């Protein structure tokens, strides 16, 4: 099994040029194997979302190294990063981030369309797996929160990404609905085998991953009680 992600001495700061800065990530180093489900756990403000944005190439980092498989993120230009995100990554966000003017079918099909690989049967099959085959023509505003998140999961996986980034995917859901979404994600992970990096502040949600990394004040720390 190869390495999907490798970070070495990663540092991220925010602040105006020449002004006071805040260090959000402090010399992070870790590896994630291909097909592994790793959870980044920490309180609000610990740096979880910033880390996922850096892994996605959305936010730059100040120093250190980040490799996706054998490619250095720092060596890619913006266009190359956009192509990698489009072709090889899927995203599930806390607030769903569905396009309100697109139907369920159109939201799920969008990543495949952007890659020139739209397959109607594949979209319908995945919607059946997430239990939304009877809501193809509904708009996000006509769905419950749990249904919207299931659409987001399907959209993230339709183009068979190698890497799935999930930022607090159950944070906006009630306990029961959140558990159902995580169980769905577990089934789809077994079927498609993407590498998953999921952030959460919930210990129950974190248990769905194979490994937990605890982030506090921008640094990885030992698990509580260890």
Backbone as a ProteinNet text record, in pm:
[ID]
protein_1_A
[PRIMARY]
XXXXXXXXXXXXXXXXXXXXXXXXXXXXXXXXXXXXXXXXXXXXXXXXXXXXXXXXXXXXXXXXXXXXXXXXXXXXXXXXXXXXXXXXXXXXXXXXXXXXXXXXXXXXXXXXXXXXXXXXXXXXXXXXXXXXXXXXXXXXXXXXXXXXXXXXXXXXXXXXXXXXXXXXXXXXXXXXXXXXXXXXXXXXXXXXXXXXXXXXXXXXXXXXXXXXXXXXXXXXXXXXXX
[TERTIARY]
84.6	0	87.9	63.6	145.2	101.3	173.4	143.4	61.4	-56.6	-143	-104.6	-70.7	-36.7	83.6	171.7	285.8	314.2	309.7	341.5	467.9	551.5	674.5	695.8	692.4	726.7	640.2	510.2	418.3	384.1	397.7	369.1	274	172.4	79.2	52.8	70.7	41.7	-54.6	-128.5	-216.1	-176.1	-189.3	-160.7	-117.3	-130.9	-92.2	58.8	106.9	252.3	310.2	411.5	476.3	403.3	285.5	207.5	212.8	136.5	134.4	72.9	128.4	79.4	37.6	-47.6	-92.3	-55.6	17.5	55.2	-57.8	-114.6	-231.2	-188.5	-88.6	-34	115.1	160.3	296.5	375.4	450.7	546.6	482.1	374.4	304.4	376.9	392.2	450.3	367.7	323.8	246.4	238.5	203.4	179.6	44.6	-22.2	-149.1	-140	-168.6	-158.3	-276.4	-254.7	-361.8	-474.2	-597.6	-713	-742.1	-658.7	-677.9	-782.5	-852	-948.1	-890.2	-840.8	-777.5	-866.5	-881.2	-962.9	-872.3	-894.9	-828.4	-927.4	-895.2	-988.8	-935.3	-1023.3	-983.4	-1099	-1084.5	-1187.6	-1191.1	-1294.9	-1303.5	-1182.4	-1120	-1002.6	-871.5	-874.8	-751.2	-669.4	-730	-657.6	-705	-814	-860.5	-898	-982.9	-1028.6	-913.2	-824.6	-707.9	-624.8	-604.3	-525.9	-592	-722.5	-790.8	-784.4	-795.9	-784.8	-645.9	-544.2	-407.7	-392.3	-445.7	-437.2	-505.6	-611.5	-684.6	-618	-515.7	-452.1	-529.8	-628.4	-708.4	-632.1	-570.6	-488.3	-341	-253.9	-110	-55.5	61.9	129.9	259.9	314.4	430	562.5	572.7	696.9	667	763.9	746	719.3	681.7	655.2	524	454	330.9	333.4	322.7	321.6	189.8	128.1	16.8	73.4	79.6	152.2	295.2	340.3	479.4	490	380.7	381.1	387.5	476.9	489	384.9	297.3	196.6	263.6	375.4	442.8	500.2	520.1	577.9	471.7	342.4	235.1	185.3	151.6	91.4	-59.4	-129.8	-272.1	-354.9	-322.1	-396.7	-378.3	-255.7	-228.6	-300.5	-303.5	-374.6	-524.8	-579	-720.9	-753.4	-669.6	-692.7	-684.3	-588.4	-577.5	-702.7	-748.2	-869.9	-989	-1002.5	-1118.1	-1118.7	-1001.8	-994.1	-975.3	-909.2	-864.5	-917.2	-990.9	-1037.3	-1188.7	-1245	-1385.5	-1393.7	-1501	-1514.4	-1653.9	-1658.7	-1785	-1769.2	-1859.6	-1849.3	-1959.8	-1936.5	-2034.8	-2168	-2163.6	-2286.2	-2324.6	-2282.3	-2326	-2269.7	-2278.4	-2225.5	-2283	-2410.3	-2476.8	-2514.8	-2524.8	-2570.3	-2722.3	-2778	-2922.2	-3005.6	-2947.1	-3021.8	-3009.8	-2939.8	-2927.6	-3009.1	-3064.1	-3138	-3041.6	-3098	-3016.7	-2931.5	-2994.5	-2920.2	-2808.7	-2838.9	-2740.4	-2625.7	-2654.7	-2547.5	-2451.6	-2506	-2420.7	-2341.4	-2404.5	-2339.5	-2230.5	-2232.1	-2145.1	-1996.4	-1936.4	-1793.2	-1757.9	-1844.2	-1818.3	-1828.2	-1926.2	-1939.6	-1815.6	-1764.9	-1646.5	-1524.5	-1522.5	-1412.5	-1439.7	-1554.5	-1587.2	-1619.7	-1668.8	-1695.5	-1835.5	-1929.5	-2065.3	-2126.1	-2177.4	-2240.5	-2371.4	-2481.6	-2611.3	-2637	-2604.7	-2629.9	-2546.7	-2424.9	-2340.8	-2400.4	-2454.3	-2517.8	-2640.5	-2723.9	-2844.6	-2810.9	-2708	-2667.5	-2621.1	-2541.5	-2491.9	-2605.3	-2700	-2814.6	-2900.8	-2908.5	-2978.7	-2906	-2772.8	-2695.1	-2713.4	-2731.3	-2748.7	-2896.2	-2984.2	-3126.6	-3199.5	-3153.6	-3216.8	-3260	-3277.9	-3316	-3455.3	-3536.3	-3671.3	-3677.5	-3560	-3557.2	-3467.3	-3457	-3367	-3391.9	-3518.1	-3554.3	-3585.8	-3556.3	-3573.8	-3455	-3480.3	-3373.6	-3330.3	-3207.6	-3160	-3256.6	-3323.7	-3417.1	-3536	-3559	-3671.2	-3629.4	-3504.4	-3451.2	-3422.6	-3422.6	-3378.4	-3226.1	-3173.7	-3028.6	-2956.4	-3010.6	-2948.7	-2949.6	-3059	-3066.8	-2967.1	-2954.3	-2856.8	-2714.6	-2683.7	-2549.4	-2526.6	-2630.5	-2616.5	-2592.6	-2658	-2628.9	-2482.6	-2433.9	-2295.8	-2197.5	-2228.3	-2142.7	-2140.9	-2259	-2265.8	-2188.5	-2205.2	-2133.1	-1981.9	-1937.6	-1794.2	-1733.2	-1815.7	-1763	-1794.7	-1874.6	-1921.3	-1807	-1700.3	-1588.4	-1476.2	-1508.5	-1415.1	-1282.9	-1287.4	-1163.5	-1073.3	-946.2	-852.2	-847.5	-881.2	-876.2	-1009.5	-1068.1	-1191.5	-1162.2	-1191.1	-1173.2	-1310.3	-1330.9	-1461.2	-1439.7	-1490.2	-1469.6	-1595.1	-1589.9	-1704	-1832.9	-1834.9	-1949.9	-2080	-2071.9	-2194.7	-2222.1	-2144.1	-2154.2	-2287.3	-2354.8	-2482.5	-2602.1	-2576.5	-2683.2	-2711.9	-2834	-2864.4	-2793.3	-2795	-2716.2	-2750.9	-2878.5	-2920.2	-2888.4	-2917.2	-2890.6	-2740.9	-2662.4	-2517.9	-2463.4	-2516.7	-2471.7	-2505.4	-2623.8	-2662.6	-2570.9	-2532.1	-2440.7	-2304.2	-2254.9	-2126.5	-2131.8	-2244	-2258.9	-2260.8	-2325.2	-2324.7	-2183.3	-2111.2	-1974.1	-1886.9	-1911.5	-1837.4	-1862	-1987.6	-2019.9	-1955.2	-1961.1	-1904.4	-1751.5	-1692.9	-1547.2	-1503.1	-1578.2	-1545.8	-1559.5	-1656.1	-1678.6	-1577.3	-1551.1	-1468.1	-1323.5	-1296.7	-1163.5	-1087	-1152.2	-1072.7	-997	-889.9	-827.8	-918.8	-949.9	-1037.7	-961.6	-969.1	-923.8	-1046.2	-1088.4	-1210.6	-1179.7	-1226.1	-1210.9	-1340.6	-1327.4	-1444.9	-1403.4	-1500.3	-1478.3	-1551.5	-1620.5	-1703.8	-1628.4	-1618.3	-1550.7	-1626.3	-1759.1	-1836.3	-1809.6	-1807.8	-1778.6	-1636.9	-1543.8	-1403.4	-1382.8	-1466.4	-1449.4	-1473.7	-1533.1	-1554.7	-1425.6	-1325.6	-1198.1	-1110	-1004.4	-909.9	-802.8	-779.9	-674.3	-715.2	-684.6	-720.5	-593.8	-585.8	-478.6	-541.7	-489.5	-547.1	-470.9	-545.2	-486.6	-529.6	-431.6	-462	-364.8	-420.7	-339.5	-237.7	-283.7	-198.8	-92.9	-96.2	1.9	-67	-8.5	-58.2	-12.2	-105.6	-77.7	-123.2	-70.2	-116	-265.8	-331.8	-474.7	-497.7	-612	-643.3	-634.6	-572.5	-563.5	-447.3	-368.3	-255.9	-133.8
-119.8	0	124.4	217.4	336.5	446.4	557	673.7	771.5	808.5	903	1047.1	1074	1209.2	1204	1300.2	1310.9	1458.1	1496.9	1633.3	1630.6	1729.8	1739.4	1883.1	1904.3	2034	2146.6	2120.5	2214.8	2329.5	2453.2	2572.6	2661.8	2715.9	2810.6	2924.1	3046.9	3164.1	3255.3	3334.9	3437.6	3572.2	3676.4	3810.1	3899.4	4030.4	4124.3	4131	4157.8	4172.2	4278.9	4242.8	4336.9	4358.7	4299.2	4317.5	4193	4194.8	4078.1	3957.3	3841.3	3719.4	3617.4	3526	3417.1	3285.6	3202.4	3071.6	2974.3	2922.2	2833.2	2686.9	2652.9	2517.4	2524.1	2439.7	2449.4	2321.3	2319.6	2213.7	2074.4	2058.6	1930.3	1833.9	1711.4	1605.2	1478.9	1418	1294.5	1231.2	1102.3	1029.7	959.8	949.5	878.5	780.2	654.6	550.2	556.9	513.1	508.3	418.3	466.8	390.4	399.5	468.2	481.5	589.2	574.1	675.4	733.5	857.1	924.1	1039	1051.8	1157.2	1259.6	1387.8	1498.3	1550.5	1531.8	1567.1	1685	1779.3	1893.9	1988.7	2078.5	2177.6	2283.4	2365.5	2478.2	2568.2	2608.4	2694.1	2620.4	2487.4	2410.2	2403.9	2437.8	2434.5	2326.9	2256.3	2144.1	2187.6	2288.8	2333.3	2391.1	2463.7	2517.3	2404.7	2299.2	2185.8	2121.7	2100.9	2040.4	2131.3	2261.7	2354.6	2350.5	2331.2	2319.6	2188.4	2079.2	1950.5	1957.4	2040	2054.7	2153.3	2222.3	2322	2451.3	2470.4	2593.1	2704.2	2670.7	2766.2	2731.3	2832.8	2804.8	2780.3	2722.8	2708.5	2787.3	2821.3	2911.3	2837.1	2721	2644.1	2497.4	2413.7	2269.1	2209.4	2081.5	2011	1934.7	1927.1	1849.9	1774.1	1641.7	1556.8	1481.5	1483.1	1396.1	1285.6	1166	1055.6	1104.1	1111.8	1153.2	1296.4	1373	1509	1611.4	1706.4	1813.7	1920.5	1948	2053.2	2187.2	2212.6	2340.7	2363	2255.2	2267.5	2286.6	2275.6	2288.3	2432.2	2478.4	2610.8	2599.6	2712	2713	2629.4	2635.6	2557.8	2408.3	2367.3	2225.8	2177.8	2260.7	2224.8	2210.3	2300.5	2293.1	2162.6	2118.9	1993.6	1873.9	1875.9	1766.1	1760.6	1876.7	1879.8	1824.6	1866.8	1829	1679.9	1624.5	1486.2	1384.8	1424.1	1325.4	1345.5	1455	1482.6	1497.2	1460.8	1486.8	1559.8	1638.3	1721.3	1705.7	1690.4	1692.6	1797.4	1896.3	2008.1	2001.5	2071.1	2074.2	2129.5	2232	2298.9	2260.4	2140.3	2076.1	2140.2	2274.6	2346	2295.3	2261.5	2223.7	2349.8	2336.3	2448.6	2455.5	2565.3	2571.2	2569.9	2610.8	2619.3	2491.8	2389.6	2260.7	2156.3	2060.7	1950.9	1853.5	1757.6	1652.5	1583.9	1543.3	1475.9	1565.3	1690.4	1780.8	1809.4	1822.3	1842	1724.1	1602.8	1484	1466.3	1495.2	1473.6	1576.2	1690.8	1802.1	1766.5	1702.5	1672.6	1584.6	1487.3	1402	1481.7	1572.1	1657.4	1743.6	1800.9	1885.8	1808.4	1677.7	1593	1526.5	1560.7	1502.3	1355	1309	1165.3	1141.2	1220.8	1205.7	1074	996.3	866.8	863.6	876.2	884.7	764	645.9	526	524.4	576.7	582.4	677.7	790.3	885.2	822.9	757.8	695.3	583	505.8	396.3	449.1	555.2	611	674.2	737.1	794	684.8	570.1	456.8	411.8	409.5	365.6	458.6	588	681.9	704.8	630	633.2	755.5	814.5	935.9	922.7	800	776.8	831.3	855.6	908.3	1060.7	1125.2	1271.2	1336.9	1276.7	1325.9	1470	1508.4	1639.6	1741.9	1704.1	1797.5	1894.5	2011.6	2107.8	2100.7	2143.6	2133.5	2191	2299.5	2361.9	2273.1	2170	2078.4	1952.9	1949.4	1832.7	1864.9	1761.3	1776.1	1790	1827.5	1839.3	1709	1598.2	1468.6	1429.2	1460.6	1430.8	1514.8	1641.6	1726.4	1673.3	1624.9	1573	1443.4	1362.1	1241.2	1277.1	1383.6	1432.9	1475.6	1544.8	1591.9	1475.2	1367.7	1248.7	1186.4	1172.6	1116	1201.8	1332.7	1424	1409.3	1391.3	1380.9	1253.8	1150.5	1020.4	984.7	1063.8	1025.2	1007.5	1082	1071.9	982.3	900.8	803.4	868.1	968.9	1036.9	945.8	971.9	896.2	949.8	1079.5	1143.5	1211.8	1181.6	1245.7	1326	1456.1	1543.7	1579	1554.4	1577.9	1667.2	1789.4	1887.6	1896.2	1836.7	1833.3	1791.9	1675.7	1640.7	1618.6	1599.1	1579.5	1697.7	1804	1915.2	1986.9	1986.3	2056.3	1962.8	1836.8	1737.2	1696	1648.4	1593.8	1459.2	1409.3	1290.4	1170.8	1139	1020.9	1036.6	1152.8	1175.6	1172.8	1230.9	1228.3	1087	1002.2	862.8	790.6	817.6	754.7	796.6	924.4	971.9	904.3	888.7	823.7	675.4	610.3	470	457.6	552.6	554.4	574.9	668.6	693.8	570.3	495.9	372.2	270.3	253.2	158.5	199.3	327.5	374.1	369.1	387.8	374.7	231.5	136.3	-4	-37.8	25.3	-4.2	63.9	193.4	270.5	285.9	266.7	271.8	402.7	519	642.7	658.9	732.3	780	888.9	881.5	981.6	1055.1	1187.5	1270.7	1347.7	1321.9	1381.2	1457.5	1580.5	1657.1	1649.6	1651.3	1649.8	1690.9	1739.2	1761.1	1654.3	1561.5	1460.9	1329.2	1280.8	1154.1	1039.4	1043.9	937.1	933.1	1048.9	1052.6	1004.7	1041.4	1005	854.4	780.9	635.7	563.4	630.9	567.1	556.3	635.5	629.5	518.1	488.5	385.3	441.3	571.4	634.1	777.3	821.4	956.7	1035.5	1155.3	1248.5	1365.1	1393.8	1498.6	1629.4	1731.1	1861.6	1962.6	2031.5	2134.5	2250.4	2369.7	2489.9	2471.5	2403.4	2389.9	2283.1	2198.2	2091.3	1959.8	1850.4	1718.5	1687	1636.4	1606.5	1463.5	1403.8	1269.7	1269.6	1155.2	1146.1	1182.8	1241.5	1272.3	1147.3	1161.7	1051	957.6	981.9	891.4	934.5
0	0	0	-93.9	-104.5	-10.5	-17.3	64.2	-17.9	33.2	-37.7	-6.6	118.9	162.9	254.7	236.8	328	354.3	482	523.4	608.2	586	663.9	708.6	840.5	900.1	844.7	831.5	769.6	865	816.4	896.3	818.7	888	828.2	925.1	877.4	958.4	883.1	958.7	903.2	959.6	879.3	926.8	813.2	829.5	724	709	586.9	566.6	658.3	730.8	821.4	952	966.4	1088.5	1175.7	1283.6	1373.2	1302.5	1325.6	1261.9	1366.8	1324.1	1411	1345.3	1415.2	1362.3	1387.9	1279.7	1289.7	1290.4	1211.2	1208.8	1237.3	1328.6	1380	1351.1	1242.5	1212.7	1215.8	1139.7	1133.7	1040.6	1085.6	1003.2	1021.6	909.9	917.3	779.2	777.2	653	660.3	546.5	537.4	421.5	449.3	347.3	251.1	129.2	29.4	79.7	73.7	117.9	265.8	342.2	486.9	516	627.7	675.5	802.7	793.6	906.4	952	1082.4	1142.2	1207.9	1175.5	1243.9	1347	1472.7	1579.1	1658.9	1689.2	1769.9	1789	1883.6	1911.7	1802.2	1803.6	1711.6	1730.7	1619.2	1626.4	1638.7	1638.4	1653.9	1525.5	1411.2	1284.3	1188.3	1221.7	1139.5	997.6	987.1	855.2	773.5	840	769.4	711.2	788.2	738.8	617.8	623.3	508.3	385.8	406.6	293.9	231.2	313.6	261.3	184.6	240.1	170.3	34	25.1	-100.9	-196	-149.1	-233.7	-243.6	-155.3	-154.4	-82.7	30.6	104.9	86.5	71.3	66.4	207	214.7	343.7	336.9	453.8	459.2	445.6	505.4	495.2	521	489.6	499.5	362.4	361.4	236	245.1	132.5	122.7	-8.6	0.8	-117.1	-125.7	-243.3	-275.8	-362.5	-303.8	-364.7	-389.3	-514.4	-538.6	-590.5	-580.1	-633.2	-521.2	-536.5	-439	-468.7	-371.2	-388.3	-416	-348	-362.4	-501.8	-578.5	-712.2	-819.9	-783.9	-882.1	-887.1	-1007.3	-1017.7	-994.2	-993.6	-960.5	-1057.7	-1185.9	-1285	-1262.9	-1233.2	-1208.3	-1082.5	-979.5	-856.6	-883.5	-963.8	-997.1	-1067.3	-1159.1	-1230.7	-1136.9	-1043.4	-946.5	-859.8	-811.2	-729.4	-807.8	-931.4	-1011.8	-1042.8	-1070.8	-1117.6	-1006	-898.1	-800.7	-659.7	-635.2	-499.8	-495.2	-380.2	-351.2	-218.7	-199.8	-80.4	-21	110	183.5	293	294.2	387	492	602.8	711.7	664.3	580.4	536.1	394.1	352.7	228.1	102	89	-28.3	-159.8	-159.9	-284.2	-361.7	-493.5	-575.2	-567.2	-513.5	-489.5	-616.9	-728.8	-854.7	-937.7	-885	-952.7	-878.4	-952.3	-890.1	-823.7	-751.2	-689.7	-795.8	-903.9	-1011.3	-1064.8	-1090.1	-1149.3	-1053.6	-924.1	-826.7	-824.6	-824.3	-818.2	-947.4	-1060.3	-1189.9	-1220	-1150.9	-1187.8	-1193.3	-1090.9	-1099.9	-1220	-1249.9	-1365.4	-1494.8	-1502.9	-1622.2	-1641.4	-1533.6	-1542.5	-1592	-1563.7	-1608.5	-1742.6	-1804.2	-1933.7	-1928.4	-1811.3	-1795.1	-1738.8	-1781	-1730.3	-1776.9	-1681.4	-1708.9	-1630.8	-1701.4	-1634.6	-1545.2	-1592.9	-1513.7	-1386.1	-1393.7	-1274	-1171.4	-1217.3	-1126.4	-1061.6	-1142.4	-1089.3	-991.2	-1023.5	-934.7	-799.9	-801.8	-676.3	-595.8	-663.4	-592.2	-529.9	-595.1	-532.3	-406.3	-411.5	-295.4	-176.6	-202.8	-91.8	-59.6	-126.3	-93.8	-143.2	-253.9	-304.7	-450.4	-495.2	-634.9	-666.7	-563.3	-585.5	-572.3	-559.9	-542.7	-647.3	-764.3	-868.3	-905.9	-910.9	-964.5	-854.8	-730.9	-620.4	-615.5	-557.3	-535.1	-388	-356	-217.4	-114.9	-147.5	-52.2	-20.3	-100.9	-79.7	-2.3	43.9	113.6	259.9	343	482.5	485.1	602.5	616	588.8	640.5	617.1	470.7	402.4	259.4	180.5	218.1	149.2	168.1	288.5	311.3	234.4	217.5	135.8	-10.4	-57.7	-193.2	-201.5	-98.7	-98	-99.9	-27.4	-28	-166.7	-227.8	-362.9	-461.6	-453.1	-542.7	-525.2	-401.9	-375.3	-432.1	-453	-495.1	-639.7	-710.3	-843	-941.9	-927.5	-1022	-968.6	-867.2	-810.3	-768.4	-680	-640.5	-558.9	-567.5	-485.5	-342.6	-326.4	-194.8	-167.5	-50.8	-6.3	119.1	114.9	229.8	284.8	413.8	477.5	599.3	591	697.2	783.8	901.9	994.8	922.1	857.6	772.7	848.7	981.1	1059.5	1152.5	1141	1235.1	1232.5	1115.4	1104.6	1117.6	1155.4	1161.1	1305.2	1328.6	1460.7	1477.5	1599.4	1633.4	1544.7	1531.3	1455.6	1307.6	1250.3	1109.1	1081	1171	1155.4	1154.3	1241.4	1245.4	1115.7	1060.1	934.3	820	818.5	714.6	728.4	850.4	871.9	835.2	863.9	823.8	671.6	605	459.2	406.6	465.2	423.4	442.9	549.7	574.7	464.2	425.3	318	186.4	154.5	28.9	30.9	148.8	160.6	132.4	181.9	154.7	7	-59.6	-201	-291.7	-269.4	-362.2	-316.5	-187.2	-127.5	-149.4	-137.7	-141.5	-10	-14	109	165.8	294.8	356.8	466.8	462.3	574.1	620.8	742.9	796.9	925	932.1	1055.6	1135.7	1266.8	1353.6	1494.5	1571.8	1714.7	1795.8	1725.1	1790	1804.8	1928	1951.9	1885.4	1887.6	1824.1	1674.1	1609.1	1465.5	1438.3	1524.3	1503.6	1503.9	1576.8	1587.1	1454.7	1357.5	1227.7	1147.1	1181.3	1111.3	1164.5	1089.6	1131.9	1224.3	1216.3	1296.6	1327.2	1449.3	1492.9	1523.3	1464.9	1497.9	1573.4	1691.5	1776.6	1755.1	1712.7	1682.3	1788.6	1846.7	1946.3	1928.3	1910.2	1889.9	1777.5	1670.7	1552.8	1560.6	1664.3	1678.7	1707.6	1662.4	1700.3	1841.5	1920.5	2060	2090.4	2198.7	2236.2	2268.4	2254.2	2288.6	2434.7	2467.1	2607	2692.4	2807.8	2900.5	2876.5	2769.5	2742.2	2820.9
[MASK]
++++++++++++++++++++++++++++++++++++++++++++++++++++++++++++++++++++++++++++++++++++++++++++++++++++++++++++++++++++++++++++++++++++++++++++++++++++++++++++++++++++++++++++++++++++++++++++++++++++++++++++++++++++++++++++++++++

